[in-house]
Each structure stands twice: as C-alpha cells, then as structure tokens.
Amino acid sequence: MQDNLARQMENHVNHMNQPQPRHEPEKIHIPQPIKKGYTKLEAAVISFFGLVLFGLAVAHIALTMQVSTVNRTIQDLESQAVVTQIEIENHEQKVQELSRYDRVYTIARQHELEMNEEQIRNVFR
C-alpha cells in the first residue's frame, strides 16, 4: 500500500511541476450591424446645416468688411472736420487782427477820412 502511496505522491509532485494549460473562455462573437452610410434624411439635414453655416460665415465676413469701411469713412470725416475747424479758427483770428480799432483808425487817416461819432455803431457778437 505504501508502494501505491509513493506512486501517488510522485505523480502529484510531477504533476505540480508541469505547467498547467490555460483554459481561456470561448469568446462569443456578436455580429455588429453594418452601417451602410447616412439615410437620405440625415444627409439632407447635414447638408442644410452645412449650407446655413457656410452662409453665416460669408455674411459675417461681408458685414465685417462693411463695418471696417464705415469706420474708415468716419475716421476720414473726423479728420476733415478737425482740419476745417482749424481753418475756421485761423480765419476768425485773422478777422480779429484785421478789425482792430487802431488798424482801422490808421487806414482812415491814410485816406483822409474823418470820424463822425454819430455814425459809429458797435456790433457785438
């Protein structure tokens, strides 16, 4: 009986030293549905939104260009207004210089004009 027990122990030790084959579970293959592409409705919706997006992009660019043009026009008009204002101030200064009392009195004496106090009118702005 011991002989039999020794053989069992020997088989058991040899059996432990040998690598055990791994049993992998079988993979179950589930067929995936094959997608053939977009339906006509999906393609129409995608095309519609694509066209809308393209139209918005073109409109955005056009409006940006118009705003830039208007801003440039406004800047040009403002610079012209500043130049005109400077010219007006220069002319007003020249009028003040030419209408000084001593200048007018000197010119009157050169032309032998007499001052008549009754005909003098002072005009104020």
For each residue, the residues with C-beta under 8 A, 3 or more apart:
1: 4 5
2: 5 6
3: 6 7
4: 1 7 8
5: 1 2 8 9
6: 2 3 9 10
7: 3 4 10 11
8: 4 5 11 12
9: 5 6 12 13
10: 6 7 13 14
11: 7 8 14 15
12: 8 9 15 16
13: 9 10 16 17
14: 10 11 17 18
15: 11 12 18
16: 12 13
17: 13 14
18: 14 15
19:
20:
21:
22:
23:
24:
25:
26:
27:
28:
29:
30:
31:
32:
33:
34:
35:
36:
37:
38: 42 43 46
39: 42 43
40: 43 44
41: 44 45
42: 38 39 45 46
43: 38 39 40 46 47
44: 40 41 47 48
45: 41 42 48 49
46: 38 42 43 49 50
47: 43 44 50 51
48: 44 45 51 52
49: 45 46 52 53
50: 46 47 53 54
51: 47 48 54 55
52: 48 49 55 56
53: 49 50 56 57
54: 50 51 57 58
55: 51 52 58 59
56: 52 53 59 60
57: 53 54 60 61
58: 54 55 61 62
59: 55 56 62 63
60: 56 57 63 64
61: 57 58 64 65
62: 58 59 65 66
63: 59 60 66 67
64: 60 61 67 68
65: 61 62 68 69
66: 62 63 69 70
67: 63 64 70 71
68: 64 65 71 72
69: 65 66 72 73
70: 66 67 73 74
71: 67 68 74 75
72: 68 69 75 76
73: 69 70 76 77
74: 70 71 77 78
75: 71 72 78 79
76: 72 73 79 80
77: 73 74 80 81
78: 74 75 81 82
79: 75 76 82 83
80: 76 77 83 84
81: 77 78 84 85
82: 78 79 85 86
83: 79 80 86 87
84: 80 81 87 88
85: 81 82 88 89
86: 82 83 89 90
87: 83 84 90 91
88: 84 85 91 92
89: 85 86 92 93
90: 86 87 93 94
91: 87 88 94 95
92: 88 89 95 96
93: 89 90 96 97
94: 90 91 97 98
95: 91 92 98 99
96: 92 93 99 100
97: 93 94 100 103
98: 94 95 103
99: 95 96 103 104
100: 96 97 103 104
101: 104 105
102: 105 106
103: 97 98 99 100 106 107
104: 99 100 101 107 108
105: 101 102 108 109 115
106: 102 103 109 110
107: 103 104 110 111
108: 104 105 111 113 115
109: 105 106 112 113
110: 106 107
111: 107 108
112: 109
113: 108 109
114:
115: 105 108 120
116: 119 120
117: 120
118:
119: 116
120: 115 116 117
121:
122:
123:
124:
125:
